[in-house]
Amino acid sequence: MNAASEFETFSLEQVCELTGAPSRDWLSRRIATGELTAVLAGREWRMTRSDMCRLVDQMRAAAEQQLAARAVARTDETPAAPANPAGLSKRGAARMKRQRVA
């Protein structure tokens, strides 16, 4: 990497387009809390390529955690037994019962 590209910075709008971050406000909030690093250039936040790489790594880790949590939740769930052997709702079972009687 040459020196010029090392110090290249991107606006938050560009970062959203390049990384798939949800929005400029989402990035701003995380910069303000210290979760993300950026440089304040005048009145605008700018991010370097290395800042964007860390952002993508954090987003990937968060997505992996969500997928793992969903997988655990699915294995913890036991399927509920149907109210009747045919798998009908209470209303449907009652309707079938009425039709058999008639």
N, C-alpha and C positions, 0 to 999 in steps of 0.2 A: 504494500500500500504506500503511495507516495505522500509527501507532507501535505499537499493541498487537500487530498481527499480525507486525510486524518482529521483535519479541522473543519471539514464541511459540516454545516448544520442544516437542520430542517425545521420548518414551522410545524406546529402541532397539527395543522390540516394535512400537511404532507405525510406526517408520521401516521395519521389515521389511515390514509390511502395506502401507504406502503406496508403497514403492519396489520391492518384489520382491527385496530383499536376502535371501541364503540363510538367515541366522540371526542371533540376537543375539550369539552367540559370534564369528561371522565379523566382525561390525561391531566388536566389542570388540577383537579382535586387530588390525584395521586402524587403529583409533584409537590403540592402544598403540604401534604402530610409526610413527605419524605420517602414514600414508597418508590418513587422514580426519581432519577437524576436528570436535570436539565440546566440550561444556562439562561439567565434572564438578559436578553439583549434589548436594551431600551425598555419598551413596555411589553415585549412579547417573549414568551418562552421559546427556546430553540433546543433541539436535541441532536446529539451527534450519532454517528452510526453505532458506536459502542453502546450508547444509551438505548437505542432502538433494539439492539441485540439482547440487552438485559430485559427490556420490556417483553419481547417475544418469548424469552425463556420463562419469565414470570407468568405470562398468559398460558403457555404450554403446561407449566406445572399446575396452575389452577385448574385447567381443563382435565388433566389427568386425575387430580384429586376428586373432581366432581364425578368423573366416570367411575372411579373406584368406589365412591360413596353410593352411587346408584346401583352398582353391582352388588354391594353388600346389602343394600335395602331390598333388592330383588330376592336374594337368597334367604333373607330373614322372613319374608312374607310367606305365609302358608296359604294356599288357595282355599277360599271358603267353599264349603260344600254347598251344592245347589239346594234350594228349599225343597225341591222334589226331584225324583229321578229323571224326569224329562228335561230338567233345566229350565223350566218355565218360571216366570215371575209369579208372585202370589195372585195377581189379577188374571194372568193367563191360565194358571192352574184352576182358579175358580171358574173361569169361563168354560174350560174343557170339562170340568166336573158337571156344570149345568147342562152342557150339550149331551153328555152321556146319559143323564137322567131323563132328558126329554125324549 
